[in-house]
Amino acid sequence: MFLALREMRHSKARYLLIMVIMLLISFLVLFVTGLASGLAYANISAVKNMPANYYVVEGDADQTFRRSQLTDADLTAARAAVGEQQAASLAVQMSTITADSADVKLDVTLFAVDMKGMLAPRVVSGEGITNEQEGYAVVDRKLEASGITLGSSITDQASGMSWKVAGYVEDSSYSHTPVVYINNRAWQAMNQGGGVGAAGDSAGEATPYNVIALQANSTQVKSITAKLDQAEVITQKQAIASIPGYSAEQKSLMMMIVFLFVIAAVVLAVFFYVITIQKTSQFGILKAMGTHMGYLAWSVIGQVMILAVASLSISLLLTLGMNRGLPDSMPFQLETSTMLLTSVLFVGMSLLGSLLSVVKVARVDALEAIGRTGA
């Protein structure tokens, strides 16, 4: 390490240039990683934040919520297996709404849930709603930026039904659209034309749900699967992967991140290989003096490690500072675990790229290098 630090101190400009390049690459890797995480969270936050680890969907729905249809009989069977409070119905519908307080049309996802069940939204501002209330909804707070405030009236374009905004929830998006929570009474009315039976009376047949959310263990899941022949029980991870656009979006961004890591390794490998070629004579002289190959290899690897860690530390600070200055509308999220994993991978790829220089040093012939110097 002494040799590595001495050389870096002697050639400050050269190694500063390399560190700047590594800084830019690591910053780009962190930014794209944060963007990928933010886009993923903006796509799935409503499902990810649900207190459920399994979901019952129709067997031929390809694990997609909106393609599934389940009945009250399915819900009763699920509750018999896991308990009354551990199973809750969920109806999902994409919609477009207008608001009386703002001249806008917004795409949203309607979630119809039992307001006393485990899927009831956690209101952070305003008030929640009950199963008996008519004409009220709880919405994701991102709608506030579009002029929809507490007390605003929003109207579903398809059904013509209107609800007043009673409260806000945080981080509740589905397929990149804000979620609007309504109770099951409103769901029945919306899908049955607002008749007497639509409100849940005996005159009408209940509109089917899309999903049954479960808090269950593997034994209970097997029991439900045996009881519901036409249904399938999927994990939360499978449910998230089936959200429209999620898998394609994440695969594209992941490919970009992988290529960035590969580019980082190649760029660093080329830089240090060129520097190593320029120092062939010096390495030959050190070998002739009896310097062990391990010491020379550690010198090369040490330089890469120092530059990688230093540039990564600065890029982490820049990324965190930039994150604070980004607008709330930009989906950027960089958790501590993601930063640690990205940092370890970046340092690992940097060290992997330095192995080409180590191989070159190992192949340096001391007599040939000294002869070249003497000539």
Backbone hydrogen bonds, N-H to C=O, Kabsch-Sander energy under -0.5 kcal/mol:
donor,donor_aa,acceptor,acceptor_aa,energy
5,L,1,M,-2.7
6,R,2,F,-2.3
7,E,3,L,-2.2
8,M,4,A,-2.1
9,R,5,L,-2.1
10,H,6,R,-1.7
11,S,7,E,-2.4
12,K,9,R,-0.5
15,Y,11,S,-1.8
16,L,12,K,-2.4
17,L,13,A,-2.0
18,I,14,R,-1.7
19,M,15,Y,-2.2
20,V,16,L,-2.1
21,I,17,L,-2.0
22,M,18,I,-2.5
23,L,19,M,-2.5
24,L,20,V,-2.3
25,I,21,I,-2.2
26,S,22,M,-2.8
27,F,23,L,-2.4
28,L,24,L,-2.1
29,V,25,I,-2.5
30,L,26,S,-2.5
31,F,27,F,-2.5
32,V,28,L,-2.6
33,T,29,V,-2.2
34,G,30,L,-2.6
35,L,31,F,-2.4
36,A,32,V,-2.6
37,S,33,T,-2.3
38,G,34,G,-2.5
39,L,35,L,-2.7
40,A,36,A,-2.1
41,Y,37,S,-2.4
42,A,38,G,-2.4
43,N,39,L,-1.1
44,I,40,A,-1.7
45,S,41,Y,-1.9
46,A,173,S,-2.6
47,V,44,I,-0.8
48,K,44,I,-3.1
49,N,45,S,-2.3
50,M,47,V,-1.2
52,A,50,M,-1.7
53,N,214,L,-1.8
54,Y,214,L,-1.7
55,Y,234,I,-2.6
56,V,212,I,-2.8
57,V,55,Y,-0.6
57,V,232,E,-2.9
59,G,230,Q,-3.1
61,A,58,E,-1.7
64,T,61,A,-1.8
67,R,64,T,-0.7
68,S,64,T,-0.6
68,S,65,F,-1.4
70,L,209,Y,-3.1
75,L,71,T,-1.8
76,T,72,D,-2.5
77,A,73,A,-2.1
78,A,74,D,-2.3
79,R,75,L,-2.4
80,A,76,T,-1.8
81,A,77,A,-1.0
81,A,78,A,-0.5
82,V,78,A,-2.0
83,G,79,R,-2.3
86,Q,83,G,-0.8
87,A,84,E,-0.6
88,A,213,A,-2.2
90,L,211,V,-2.6
91,A,112,A,-1.8
93,Q,110,L,-1.7
95,S,108,V,-2.8
97,I,106,L,-2.8
98,T,155,T,-1.8
99,A,102,A,-0.7
99,A,104,V,-0.7
100,D,153,S,-2.2
102,A,99,A,-0.7
104,V,102,A,-1.9
106,L,97,I,-2.4
108,V,95,S,-2.7
109,T,178,P,-2.3
110,L,93,Q,-3.6
111,F,180,V,-2.6
112,A,91,A,-2.4
112,A,110,L,-0.5
113,V,111,F,-0.6
113,V,182,I,-2.0
114,D,89,S,-0.6
115,M,113,V,-0.7
117,G,114,D,-1.6
120,A,117,G,-1.4
123,V,121,P,-0.9
124,V,168,Y,-2.7
125,S,168,Y,-1.1
127,E,166,A,-2.8
137,A,164,K,-2.4
138,V,181,Y,-2.1
139,V,167,G,-2.3
140,D,179,V,-1.6
141,R,169,V,-2.5
143,L,140,D,-1.8
144,E,141,R,-1.9
145,A,142,K,-0.9
146,S,143,L,-1.2
147,G,144,E,-1.8
148,I,143,L,-1.7
149,T,147,G,-0.9
151,G,165,V,-2.6
152,S,149,T,-2.3
154,I,152,S,-0.6
154,I,163,W,-3.1
155,T,98,T,-2.6
156,D,161,M,-3.0
157,Q,96,T,-2.6
157,Q,155,T,-0.6
160,G,156,D,-2.4
163,W,154,I,-2.6
164,K,135,G,-3.0
165,V,152,S,-2.6
166,A,137,A,-3.1
166,A,164,K,-0.7
167,G,137,A,-0.8
168,Y,125,S,-2.9
169,V,139,V,-2.0
174,Y,177,T,-2.8
175,S,43,N,-2.6
176,H,42,A,-0.6
177,T,174,Y,-1.1
179,V,172,S,-2.0
180,V,109,T,-2.6
181,Y,138,V,-3.8
181,Y,179,V,-0.5
182,I,111,F,-2.5
184,N,113,V,-0.6
187,W,183,N,-1.7
188,Q,184,N,-2.4
189,A,185,R,-2.1
190,M,186,A,-2.6
191,N,187,W,-1.8
192,Q,188,Q,-1.2
194,G,189,A,-2.2
195,G,192,Q,-0.8
199,A,195,G,-0.9
199,A,196,V,-0.8
200,G,197,G,-1.6
201,D,196,V,-1.1
204,G,201,D,-1.2
209,Y,70,L,-2.1
210,N,90,L,-1.4
211,V,90,L,-2.7
212,I,56,V,-1.6
213,A,88,A,-3.0
214,L,54,Y,-3.0
215,Q,86,Q,-2.1
216,A,214,L,-0.5
221,V,217,N,-2.1
222,K,218,S,-1.9
223,S,219,T,-1.7
224,I,220,Q,-2.3
225,T,221,V,-2.5
226,A,222,K,-1.9
227,K,223,S,-1.6
228,L,224,I,-2.5
229,D,227,K,-0.9
231,A,228,L,-1.1
232,E,57,V,-3.5
234,I,55,Y,-3.0
234,I,232,E,-0.6
236,Q,53,N,-1.3
239,A,235,T,-2.2
240,I,236,Q,-2.5
241,A,237,K,-2.2
242,S,238,Q,-1.1
243,I,240,I,-1.5
246,Y,243,I,-2.1
247,S,241,A,-0.6
247,S,243,I,-0.5
249,E,245,G,-2.0
250,Q,246,Y,-2.6
251,K,247,S,-2.4
252,S,248,A,-2.0
253,L,249,E,-2.1
254,M,250,Q,-2.6
255,M,251,K,-2.1
256,M,252,S,-1.7
257,I,253,L,-2.2
258,V,254,M,-2.6
259,F,255,M,-2.4
260,L,256,M,-2.1
261,F,257,I,-2.1
262,V,258,V,-2.3
263,I,259,F,-3.0
264,A,260,L,-2.5
265,A,261,F,-2.2
266,V,262,V,-2.5
267,V,263,I,-3.0
268,L,264,A,-2.2
269,A,265,A,-2.3
270,V,266,V,-2.5
271,F,267,V,-2.4
272,F,268,L,-2.5
273,Y,269,A,-2.0
274,V,270,V,-2.4
275,I,271,F,-2.1
276,T,272,F,-2.3
277,I,273,Y,-2.3
278,Q,274,V,-2.0
279,K,275,I,-1.1
280,T,277,I,-1.5
283,F,279,K,-2.3
284,G,280,T,-2.2
285,I,281,S,-2.3
286,L,282,Q,-2.3
287,K,283,F,-2.2
288,A,284,G,-2.4
289,M,285,I,-1.7
290,G,287,K,-1.6
291,T,286,L,-2.5
296,L,292,H,-1.6
297,A,293,M,-2.8
298,W,294,G,-2.4
299,S,295,Y,-1.6
300,V,296,L,-1.9
301,I,297,A,-2.7
302,G,298,W,-2.6
303,Q,299,S,-1.8
304,V,300,V,-1.8
305,M,301,I,-2.6
306,I,302,G,-2.6
307,L,303,Q,-2.3
308,A,304,V,-2.7
309,V,305,M,-2.7
310,A,306,I,-2.4
311,S,307,L,-2.5
312,L,308,A,-2.3
313,S,309,V,-2.3
314,I,310,A,-1.9
315,S,311,S,-2.4
316,L,312,L,-2.3
317,L,313,S,-1.8
318,L,314,I,-2.4
319,T,315,S,-2.5
320,L,316,L,-2.5
321,G,317,L,-2.4
322,M,318,L,-2.6
323,N,319,T,-2.3
324,R,320,L,-1.4
325,G,321,G,-0.9
326,L,322,M,-1.0
330,M,327,P,-1.6
332,F,330,M,-1.7
333,Q,34,G,-2.1
339,M,335,E,-2.3
340,L,336,T,-2.5
341,L,337,S,-2.3
342,T,338,T,-2.6
343,S,339,M,-2.5
344,V,340,L,-2.5
345,L,341,L,-2.4
346,F,342,T,-2.4
347,V,343,S,-2.6
348,G,344,V,-2.5
349,M,345,L,-2.7
350,S,346,F,-2.1
351,L,347,V,-2.5
352,L,348,G,-2.3
353,G,349,M,-2.1
354,S,350,S,-1.2
355,L,351,L,-0.6
355,L,352,L,-1.0
356,L,353,G,-0.7
357,S,354,S,-0.5
358,V,354,S,-1.8
359,V,355,L,-2.4
360,K,356,L,-1.7
361,V,357,S,-2.4
362,A,358,V,-2.3
363,R,359,V,-1.4
364,V,361,V,-1.2
366,A,364,V,-0.6
369,A,365,D,-2.6
370,I,366,A,-2.5
371,G,367,L,-2.5
372,R,368,E,-2.3
373,T,369,A,-1.8
374,G,370,I,-2.5
375,A,371,G,-2.0
